[in-house]
Amino acid sequence: MLKAAGAKVTVHGAENIPRDASVFVSNHQGNFDVPIMLGFIGKPKALLAKAELARLPFIRQWMKHLNCIFVDRSNPRQAINSLKEAEKLIKNHYSVVVFPEGTRSKSDEIGEFKPGAFRIASKTGAPIVPIQIRGSYKLMEDNGFWITPAHVTVTILPSIPTEGLSKTEIAALPNQVKELISQA
């Protein structure tokens, strides 16, 4: 899909991918971020995805095959259950990808990071792997619905251990990781 779109993807920091199950946390620029994460981060992984994607038959089947978890952002109780499902995957040695902004920025800007990914990591003791995606919005979002070739850079930063963190340290993680990704 990325090749057909004319995407040239460069990955830096692949040596930072842990062997154990992890929570991959990335900024979210565009529609091509999911194939980028699946195609260029070499571990089997599930995605937390908005529930609206479950309405698309082909996408739904493909994502269920990958153990993806659909999150209904309008239903707090269901959202908590989705986080618990992600925790189960981590405990079964399966990594999870979360875009903590909750939506695409469609630009180089990074929005506020919501705490869900950091709760998953802290409750399971899984490391957080910050990832910066730069330029993916240029493939589509920058041009309306037209797909145009673009260069995308993916930077995988060193993982952040979560085991044994205090509540204060856990609460600081969203801003800390956002800052690391912004500065990468």
C-alpha positions in Angstrom: 0.0 0.0 0.0 2.8 2.4 0.9 4.8 1.5 -2.2 1.7 2.1 -4.4 1.2 5.5 -2.8 4.8 6.5 -3.6 5.9 6.6 0.1 9.6 6.5 0.8 9.9 5.5 4.4 13.2 5.9 6.3 13.5 4.3 9.8 15.9 5.4 12.4 16.4 3.6 15.8 15.2 0.1 15.0 17.7 -1.1 17.5 15.5 0.5 20.2 12.7 -2.0 19.7 12.6 -4.2 22.9 12.3 -8.0 22.6 9.5 -8.2 25.1 5.9 -7.0 24.7 5.8 -3.2 24.6 3.4 -0.2 24.3 4.4 1.7 21.1 3.3 5.3 21.4 3.4 7.5 18.3 2.2 10.8 17.1 -0.5 10.5 14.5 -0.3 12.6 11.4 -2.3 10.8 8.8 -4.2 7.8 7.4 -1.0 6.0 6.4 0.4 5.9 10.0 -1.2 2.5 10.6 0.4 0.8 7.6 3.7 2.5 8.6 3.5 1.1 12.1 2.6 -2.4 10.9 5.1 -2.5 8.1 8.2 -0.9 9.6 8.0 -1.8 13.3 9.1 -5.5 13.2 7.1 -7.1 16.0 3.6 -8.5 15.9 1.3 -5.9 17.4 -2.3 -4.9 17.9 -3.6 -1.4 17.5 -6.1 0.6 19.5 -8.4 2.1 16.9 -11.5 4.2 16.9 -14.7 2.3 16.9 -15.9 3.9 13.7 -13.4 1.7 11.8 -15.3 -1.4 12.9 -18.1 -0.3 10.6 -15.9 -0.8 7.5 -16.2 -4.5 6.6 -12.8 -5.1 4.9 -11.0 -2.9 7.5 -12.8 -4.5 10.4 -11.9 -8.1 9.3 -8.2 -7.1 8.7 -7.9 -5.4 12.0 -9.6 -8.2 14.0 -7.1 -10.6 12.4 -4.3 -8.4 13.9 -6.0 -8.5 17.4 -6.9 -4.8 17.1 -9.1 -3.3 19.8 -11.8 -0.9 18.9 -12.4 2.0 21.3 -15.7 3.8 21.5 -14.5 7.2 22.6 -18.0 8.4 23.3 -18.6 5.6 25.9 -16.2 5.9 28.9 -17.1 2.4 30.3 -16.4 0.7 26.9 -13.1 2.7 26.6 -12.0 1.3 30.0 -12.9 -2.2 28.8 -10.8 -1.6 25.7 -7.8 -0.6 27.8 -8.3 -3.9 29.8 -8.3 -5.9 26.6 -5.0 -4.2 25.7 -3.5 -5.1 29.1 -4.5 -8.8 28.5 -2.6 -8.7 25.1 0.5 -7.3 26.8 0.4 -9.9 29.5 0.2 -12.5 26.7 3.4 -11.1 25.2 1.7 -9.2 22.4 2.7 -5.6 21.8 0.2 -2.8 21.3 0.3 0.4 19.3 -1.5 3.5 20.6 -1.8 7.0 19.0 -2.4 8.9 22.2 -3.6 12.1 20.4 -6.8 10.2 19.6 -7.0 11.7 16.2 -4.9 12.6 13.2 -3.2 16.0 13.4 -3.0 16.2 9.6 0.2 18.3 10.0 3.6 18.4 11.8 1.8 19.6 15.0 1.4 17.2 17.9 -1.8 17.4 20.0 -2.3 16.6 23.6 -1.5 13.0 24.7 -4.3 11.2 26.5 -3.3 8.9 29.3 -4.7 5.5 28.1 -1.5 4.2 26.6 0.4 5.1 29.7 -2.1 3.3 31.9 -1.7 0.1 29.9 2.0 0.3 30.2 2.1 1.1 33.9 -0.5 -1.6 34.8 1.4 -4.3 32.9 5.0 -3.1 33.6 5.6 -3.0 29.8 8.1 -0.5 28.5 6.8 2.5 26.4 8.5 2.9 23.1 8.1 6.5 21.8 8.0 6.8 18.0 8.0 9.9 15.9 6.4 9.8 12.5 7.3 12.8 10.3 5.8 13.6 6.9 3.0 10.9 6.6 0.3 13.6 6.3 1.9 14.7 3.0 0.8 11.4 1.5 -2.9 12.3 1.7 -4.1 14.8 4.3 -2.1 17.6 2.9 -3.8 17.1 -0.5 -7.5 16.5 0.3 -8.2 13.0 -0.7 -5.5 12.8 -3.4 -2.6 10.5 -2.6 0.7 11.9 -3.6 4.3 10.6 -3.1 6.1 11.7 0.0 9.1 11.0 2.2 8.3 9.7 5.7 10.7 9.5 8.5 10.1 7.1 11.4 12.3 7.6 14.5 12.1 4.9 17.2 13.4 6.3 20.5 14.8 4.3 23.4 12.2 2.6 25.5 11.0 4.0 28.8 10.6 1.4 31.7 7.4 1.7 33.6 7.8 -1.0 36.3 8.0 0.5 39.7 7.0 4.1 38.8 5.2 6.2 41.3 1.7 7.6 40.6 3.3 11.0 40.1 5.8 9.6 37.6 3.0 7.8 35.7 1.0 11.0 35.6 3.9 12.8 34.1 4.5 10.2 31.3 2.1 11.7 28.7 3.8 15.1 28.7 7.3 13.5 29.0 6.7 11.2 26.0 5.1 13.9 23.9 8.1 16.1 24.5 10.5 13.3 23.6 8.6 12.7 20.3 8.4 16.5 19.6 12.2 16.9 20.0 13.2 13.7 18.1 
